[in-house]
Amino acid sequence: MAWLEYRFDLKKYKIMIKVGLFGIGLDTYWPQFEGLLERLEGYQQQIATKMESFGAEVVNVGLVDSPVVAREKAQVLKTEDVDILFLYISTYALSSTVLPVVQKVKCPIVILNIQPVAAIDYESFNALGDRGKMTGEWLAHCQACSVPEFANVFNRAGIDYEFVTGYLDEQVVWDEIQDWIDATKVASIMQNNRLGVLGHYYAGMLDVYSDLTKQSSAFGTHIEIVEMCEVKKYRDAVTNDEVGEKIAEFQNAFEVIDTCEEEELVRAAKTSIALDKLVKSHDLGSLAYYYEGESGNEYENIVTSVIAGNTLLTGKNVPVAGEYEVKNAQAMKIMDAFGVGGSFSEFYAMDFNDDIVMLGHDGPAHFAIAEGNVQLVPLPVYHGKPGKGLSIQMTVKHGPVTLLSVVEGKDDVFLLVAEGESEKGPILQIGNTNSRYRFSIGARTFMNEWSKQGPSHHCAIGVGHIANKIDKLGKVLNLKVVRIC
């Protein structure tokens, strides 16, 4: 199956962010304590090398140890236009050597309070005998000394910041740093994304209606309005050879059920080819669509045959949201950029006996995160929509999952997130995506607390627990994040 080829790798987006890194120290120390400077620079280089392994271009400007050097290094970082700045506390330093850098660079700041080791070897330390050497050794471990000072100054200066605290060989430290780099990369992907909107809203779904200006403002996304007539133009020009190739792609990616009529496969193939060309023509990275007009019109023929093609696009890093759900197209793009999928979903039912919630949709699905085969099946009716056609039937991979909704509240755009589990068990075999989800706070409380935040009735579901990453994305984008569980 083609979905097995999907790789959870941010490199697929071909976006390389710039990470700024500077260490701090006190120039008075270097002549006093032989080898201290070189030792601290070595620790900083370890951090830079590890950051590079996370897929970032690291602009390492070395140690800042005086206000004069601070201004010089700040200009370098400003010129390099770094996306996020890591401040490594290598030893005690004056806050006057730090403030000029962060004021100049004006980007998200993460303070690294990272010791060389988990604890000083007290016996060896005290056995040094020379209090001068002992002081130098202590200074190589006194990262925590500067933490309150910097927080005090940043708070008074109105500068936002976050901490990573631990020691060099501690995995949680590197996980946190990687999460920050991944979140910054996803922010960059969103800022460079081109979201297509095709057709019009599903009339009366007031929760789905979106403010496109707010979406562009919150994420930096360009929104491209595309037309059904362009899709029809591409569809009318499709050749028989192209149809054959596309049907072969369906058969490779999906388990095509025998009851799928040849006519419907051809219809879906033509529309899929047209959608591929639309995406390529406008360099789209995501799409929201819906159309409903006079019964039997030519555009209806297109919109009732889009699910297979849109599912293929979604699994190829161009997430597509139905019902013109712009906000959920954004959520799906975020999840896909994090490398965890992001399947289009809505609430289907609650099972109070098993204490689970069922979510799914009639398409499109994220076929790359399916549990088992992804079936392409005939659907005699699209509930609440015109026509009939092919649909996707699948279950999200069993195991940990994260739900994400991009919410337009009364005053702002924010991110709503919850972690849960996709579980094995009976589902509704109705030709839709359908999965069972368990939440730590229970189905009843989850539904109440999630709904109180006022999301639309759609959400994006990805595999794995990534609420911590989404929280960091919110901080990078300056968006509130509400976590339910």
C-alpha positions, 0 to 999 in steps of 0.5 A: 500500500502506498500509504506505507511510504509516508514518512513523518519528516519535516524535511519533506517541506524543504524549509530550513529555518535559522536558529540563533544561538549565543552563550553568555559569560563575564569577561572578567572571569577569563584571565582569572580562571584558566581554561574556563572560556574554552570549556564553556565554548565547548559546551556551546558547540555541543548544543549547536551540533545537536541543534543542527541534527534537528534539521536547522541552520544554526547561527552560532555567534559564540559567547557574549561577555560584555555590552560591546560584544553584545551589540556586535553579536546582536547585529549579526543575528539581526542580519541573519534574520533568525527565526528563533533565538536560544540564549545559552547560560554557560555561566554567570553573566550580567544582564546588561550583556543580554538585554541588547541582544534580545531587544535587537533581534525581536524573535521568540526567545528560549533561555537554556539553563543547561548544566554540564552534568546532573550534579557536581561531583562534590568529593572530587570538587572538594578534593581540588584543594585550591579554592581558586580552581574550585571557584573556576570549577563552580563557575562552569556549573552555575548556570542557574545563578543568572536565571532569576536575574534575566527573568526579572529584566525581561519581565520589566522590559516586556520581553517574552521568553521560555526556559529549558532547564536540565543538563547536557546528557538529559534526553528531556532537554533535547526533546524540549529543544527539538520541540521548539525547533519543530514548532518554529519550522511549522510556523514557517511552513504556515507563514509560507503556505498558500491555502486555496478556497474553492466554491462556497460555504455550506449554507447555514453552517455558521460555525464554519464561516471564517474570517480570512483576514484573521487567518492570514493575520494569525498564521501568515498564510496566503489565501488564494481564491480559486474557481470551479470553472478552472477545475472544469477546464482541467477536467475537460482536458483529461486524456484516457491515458491520464485516467488509466494512470490515476485509477492505477494510483487509486488501486495502489493507495486504496483497497478498491471495493469490487462494488465500485462501478467503473463509471464512478472510478473514471469520474473520480479519476478525472476530477482527481487529475483536475485537482492535481493540476489546480494545486500545481497551477496555484502552488497550493499547500492546502485547500478548503472546498464545497459547492452546491448549485442547481441539481444536475449542473456540471459543477455538481458532477465535479464536487460529487467525485472529489473525495478520492482525489482530495484524499490522495492530496491530503496524504501527499502533504496538501491537506483538503478540508470539505464544507469550505472549512478554512479553519480546519484546513489550517489545523490539518496543515499544522498537523501534517507539517508536524508529521503526524497526519491530520485527518478531517473529522467531526463528532459522530456519536458517543458510547457511554457504555465504553466511555468513548467518543466516535469521530469521522467524516465522509471525506477527505481522509488522511490515508497516510495514518490509517489502521490497516487498509484504506477502502474506496467504497461506493456511497449511494448518498452523501448525507446532507449534500447532493449526489452520490459517488465514491468515499473513503472508509478507514480508521485512524491508526490505533494508539496515541492521538492528538486533536486540534482545532483552530478556533475563531473566538469573539476576540481572537484566533486560538488553538484548541488541543486534546490528547487521547487514544484511538482504540480498537473496537466496533465502528460504523461501516457506513463508507466514512472515516470512523474511529473510537477515541478515549480521553483521560477525563472521560467522554462526557467531560471531554465533550463538555469541555471541548465544546465550551471553547467554541470550536467549529464541529470539525477538527484535525486528528493526528497520530501521537501525543504532540500537545507540547509541540502545539503549545510551543507553536502557539508561543512562536505565533503568539496565539493562545493554546487551550488544552483540554486533556 
